[in-house]
Amino acid sequence: MKIVYSDKHAAHDPQTFVVRGVKQRSAEQPERATRLLAAAKGAKHEVIAPRTYGAAPAASVHTPEYLDFLRTIAQEWATLPNASAEVVPNVHPARYPATYPKALAGRAGWHQVDLACPIGPGTWDAALAATEVATTAADIVLEGARDAYALCRPPGHHAYADMAGGFCFLNNTAIAAQRLRGRHERVAILDVDVHHGNGTQGIFFERPDVLTVSIHADPSNYYPYFWGHAHETGAGKGEGFNLNLPQPIGSGDAPWLAAGDTALARIKAFAPTALVVALGLDASESDPLQGLKVTGAGFHAMAGKIASLGLPTVLVQEGGYLSDDLGQNLVQFLSGFEKGRV
């Protein structure tokens, strides 16, 4: 399988992550991508560089206002007196009608939903490169390949059209799906990250042409908390085209794979002609965020099930944090996927 990768991801090295009021280094570190790359190379997959697209793919799912914010905010923030090294908002517009502000602190609060997405001097370049990785993988599939893997970092599935969150800035999964829509009337997205793909859901929530399905730890007690519940099924023309399959915290292989069967049945009923998999490896039993307890064998089995759909498929890297099993879980998934294709 072709692996698309850019070393520009390393320009984004977030230092700020506030958990229960305690500041610590972010779990979303550059080493994530280098470990995954090493594992892919070790398994003899072909690694290629992304093509150059600029901001056009990002603009297909994100608002101009938001892209301008991401492009300029780090430099502007640095001009503020006593500003932190990274853009971290201290105010948010909350749940009531609000007006877009001029102040940098206000704009940051508008576009950054939580304290897990600090913006540094290299964040825009890294996030933009990740969109080019995803777009290249999508184009490889559009050009006739059965599949391709986009080794994206930073991840993207928590990013809405105009809002960053949960380590995510630009929604690589949504960008890949929108790219495929240029030639496919119906595209499905299956998100197997331990966290709900709330940004992806939000982008396509009112659309019937892209089915979004997410298997994740129950958000009643896990990030992103406010989205990802089973009753969220779409709105307007998109009603019925969003399926959430929340799992009890700590669930292992058996219920996770059973949810996979439910997800695949819904995808088959939708009858898409292309698929995007938001490949989070943080459902692992050894992941430091400890939401689910999926084994390497579980990733292998899930991949085989997905591959059996027989659809042109773009795999987009989402979560999966530093553990001794991170690279091996990727190898297990890619191996299971290739075997499922036979």
C-alpha positions in Angstrom: 0.0 0.0 0.0 1.2 3.5 -0.8 1.9 5.6 2.3 1.7 9.4 1.9 3.8 11.3 4.4 5.3 14.7 5.0 8.0 15.6 7.5 6.5 19.1 7.7 4.3 17.8 10.5 7.2 18.3 12.9 6.8 22.1 12.7 3.8 21.6 15.0 5.1 20.6 18.4 2.4 21.7 21.0 3.6 22.2 24.5 0.2 23.1 26.1 -2.4 20.6 27.2 -4.6 21.4 30.2 -6.1 18.3 31.9 -8.3 18.8 35.0 -6.7 22.2 35.4 -3.1 20.9 35.2 -0.9 22.1 32.4 1.2 19.5 30.7 2.8 18.7 27.4 0.4 17.6 24.7 0.0 13.9 24.0 -0.1 14.9 20.3 3.7 14.9 19.7 5.8 14.7 16.5 7.1 11.3 17.6 3.7 9.8 16.9 4.2 10.2 13.2 7.8 9.1 13.1 7.0 5.9 15.0 4.1 5.2 12.5 6.4 5.9 9.6 9.1 3.6 10.9 6.6 0.8 11.4 5.2 1.3 7.9 8.7 1.2 6.4 9.5 -1.8 8.4 6.5 -3.6 6.9 7.8 -2.8 3.4 5.1 -0.3 2.4 6.0 2.3 -0.2 6.3 5.8 1.3 5.8 8.8 -1.0 5.7 12.6 -0.5 2.5 14.5 -1.0 1.7 16.7 -4.0 1.4 20.4 -3.6 -2.2 21.8 -3.5 -2.0 24.8 -1.2 -5.1 25.8 0.7 -7.7 24.8 -1.9 -8.5 21.3 -0.4 -8.9 22.8 3.1 -11.2 25.5 1.6 -13.5 22.8 0.3 -14.7 22.1 3.9 -13.5 25.1 6.0 -14.7 28.7 6.0 -12.5 31.5 4.6 -12.7 33.3 8.0 -11.3 30.3 9.8 -8.5 29.6 7.4 -7.4 33.2 7.6 -7.4 32.9 11.4 -5.2 29.8 11.3 -2.9 31.4 8.8 -2.2 34.6 10.7 -3.0 34.2 14.4 0.4 32.9 15.6 2.2 35.9 14.2 -0.4 38.4 15.4 -0.5 36.8 18.9 3.2 37.2 19.3 2.8 41.0 19.1 0.5 41.1 22.2 2.2 42.2 25.5 3.1 39.3 27.7 1.7 36.8 25.2 2.3 33.1 25.6 4.4 31.2 23.1 1.3 29.4 21.8 -2.2 30.7 21.1 -4.3 29.5 24.0 -7.7 31.2 24.5 -9.1 32.1 27.9 -12.6 32.9 26.8 -15.2 31.1 24.7 -18.6 32.3 23.4 -20.4 29.3 25.0 -24.0 28.3 24.1 -25.8 31.5 23.4 -26.0 33.7 20.2 -22.7 35.6 19.8 -21.0 38.1 17.6 -17.6 37.5 15.9 -15.1 39.8 17.7 -12.0 41.8 16.5 -9.8 41.1 19.5 -7.2 38.3 19.1 -8.2 36.7 22.4 -11.8 36.7 21.3 -11.1 35.3 17.9 -9.0 32.6 19.5 -11.9 31.7 21.8 -14.3 31.6 18.9 -12.2 29.2 16.8 -10.5 27.1 19.5 -13.1 25.1 21.4 -10.8 23.7 24.1 -7.3 23.8 25.6 -6.0 20.9 23.6 -5.3 22.8 20.4 -2.7 25.5 21.0 -1.4 27.2 17.9 2.3 27.8 17.5 4.4 29.4 14.8 4.5 26.1 12.8 1.0 24.9 13.3 -0.5 26.3 10.1 2.3 24.9 7.9 2.0 21.5 9.5 -1.8 21.3 9.4 -1.8 22.5 5.7 0.8 19.8 4.9 -1.5 17.2 6.5 -4.3 18.3 4.2 -2.0 17.8 1.2 -1.1 14.3 2.5 -4.9 13.4 2.7 -5.6 14.9 -0.7 -2.8 13.1 -2.4 -4.0 9.8 -0.9 -7.5 10.6 -2.2 -6.2 11.4 -5.7 -4.2 8.2 -5.8 -7.4 6.3 -5.2 -9.3 8.5 -7.8 -6.6 7.6 -10.3 -7.3 3.9 -10.0 -5.6 2.5 -6.9 -7.7 0.4 -4.6 -6.5 2.1 -1.5 -3.9 4.5 0.0 -2.9 5.5 3.5 -2.5 9.2 4.5 -0.1 9.4 7.5 -1.5 12.8 8.6 -0.3 14.8 11.5 -1.7 16.8 13.2 -5.0 14.8 13.1 -8.2 16.4 12.0 -11.5 14.7 12.8 -12.4 17.1 15.7 -12.1 20.2 13.5 -15.3 21.7 12.4 -15.7 24.0 9.4 -14.7 27.0 11.6 -13.4 25.5 14.8 -10.3 23.6 16.1 -10.4 21.2 19.0 -9.0 18.0 20.4 -5.5 18.4 18.8 -7.1 19.0 15.4 -7.1 22.1 13.2 -8.0 21.1 9.6 -10.2 18.1 9.0 -8.1 15.7 6.9 -10.8 13.0 6.8 -13.5 15.4 5.6 -11.1 16.9 3.0 -10.4 13.4 1.7 -14.2 12.6 1.5 -15.0 15.9 -0.2 -12.2 15.2 -2.7 -13.7 11.8 -3.5 -17.1 13.4 -3.9 -15.8 15.1 -7.0 -16.2 11.8 -8.8 -18.4 9.7 -6.5 -22.0 10.5 -5.9 -22.0 8.8 -2.5 -19.0 8.5 -0.1 -19.0 6.9 3.3 -16.8 7.8 6.3 -16.1 5.2 9.0 -14.4 6.6 12.0 -12.8 4.0 14.4 -10.9 6.5 16.6 -11.5 6.1 20.3 -13.0 9.6 20.2 -16.0 10.6 18.3 -15.3 12.4 15.0 -17.4 15.4 16.0 -15.9 17.8 13.5 -16.5 15.4 10.6 -20.1 14.8 11.8 -20.6 18.6 12.0 -19.3 19.2 8.5 -21.6 16.7 6.9 -24.5 16.7 9.3 -27.0 18.2 6.9 -25.9 16.3 3.8 -27.3 13.1 2.3 -24.3 12.5 0.0 -21.8 11.6 2.7 -22.6 9.0 5.3 -20.7 9.5 8.6 -20.4 6.5 11.0 -18.4 6.6 14.2 -17.4 3.9 16.7 -16.0 5.5 19.8 -16.0 5.5 23.6 -19.2 6.8 25.1 -19.0 10.6 25.2 -21.2 10.8 28.3 -17.9 10.3 30.1 -15.2 10.9 27.5 -14.1 13.5 25.1 -15.7 15.2 23.1 -18.5 15.0 25.7 -21.1 17.1 23.9 -21.2 15.2 20.6 -21.2 11.6 19.5 -24.4 10.3 21.2 -26.6 7.8 19.5 -29.5 10.1 19.0 -27.5 12.4 16.7 -28.6 11.1 13.3 -28.3 14.1 11.0 -30.5 17.1 10.3 -32.5 18.4 7.3 -31.6 16.6 4.1 -28.9 14.8 6.2 -31.4 13.2 8.6 -30.6 9.5 8.8 -27.1 9.8 7.3 -25.1 10.0 10.5 -24.7 6.9 12.8 -23.0 7.0 16.2 -22.1 3.7 17.9 -20.8 4.7 21.4 -19.1 2.0 23.4 -18.9 1.6 27.2 -15.6 2.9 28.5 -13.1 0.0 28.6 -14.8 -2.1 26.0 -12.5 -4.7 24.3 -12.4 -6.5 20.9 -15.7 -8.3 21.0 -18.1 -5.3 21.4 -15.9 -3.1 19.2 -16.0 -5.6 16.3 -19.7 -6.2 16.8 -20.2 -2.4 16.4 -18.0 -2.7 13.3 -20.5 -5.2 11.9 -23.4 -2.8 12.5 -21.4 0.0 10.9 -20.6 -2.0 7.8 -24.2 -3.1 7.4 -25.3 0.6 7.4 -22.5 1.5 4.9 -23.6 -1.4 2.6 -27.2 -0.1 2.8 -26.0 3.4 1.8 -24.3 1.8 -1.2 -21.4 4.3 -1.5 -18.8 3.9 -4.3 -15.9 5.1 -2.2 -14.9 5.0 1.5 -12.8 7.0 3.9 -11.6 5.4 7.1 -10.7 7.8 10.0 -8.0 5.5 11.4 -7.5 6.3 15.1 -5.3 3.8 16.8 -6.0 5.2 20.3 -8.7 2.6 20.9 -5.7 0.4 21.8 -5.5 -1.3 25.2 -2.1 0.3 25.6 -2.9 3.8 24.5 -2.2 6.4 27.3 -5.7 7.9 26.9 -7.3 4.6 28.0 -10.8 4.8 26.4 -11.2 1.3 25.0 -9.2 -1.9 25.2 -8.7 -3.1 21.6 -5.8 -5.5 20.9 -3.6 -5.7 17.9 -5.6 -8.7 16.8 -8.8 -6.6 17.1 -7.3 -3.9 14.7 -6.3 -6.7 12.3 -9.9 -8.1 12.4 -11.6 -4.8 12.0 -9.4 -3.9 9.0 -10.3 -7.2 7.3 -14.0 -6.5 7.8 -13.7 -3.0 6.3 -11.6 -4.2 3.3 -14.3 -6.9 2.6 -16.6 -4.0 1.4 -14.4 -3.9 -1.7 -14.6 -0.2 -2.0 -11.9 2.2 -3.1 -10.6 3.3 0.3 -8.6 6.2 1.7 -7.2 5.5 5.2 -6.6 8.8 7.1 -4.5 8.7 10.3 -6.3 10.3 13.2 -5.4 9.6 16.9 -3.1 7.0 18.5 -0.6 8.2 21.1 2.8 7.1 22.3 3.0 3.5 23.5 5.1 0.5 22.7 2.3 -0.9 20.5 1.5 2.2 18.4 3.6 1.2 15.3 2.7 -2.5 15.6 -1.0 -1.6 15.7 -0.7 0.2 12.4 1.1 -2.8 10.9 -1.7 -5.1 12.2 -4.4 -2.8 10.7 -2.7 -2.5 7.3 -2.0 -6.2 7.2 -5.6 -7.1 8.0 -6.8 -4.6 5.4 -4.6 -6.1 2.7 -5.6 -9.7 3.6 -9.3 -8.6 3.5 -8.8 -7.4 0.0 -7.9 -10.8 -1.3 
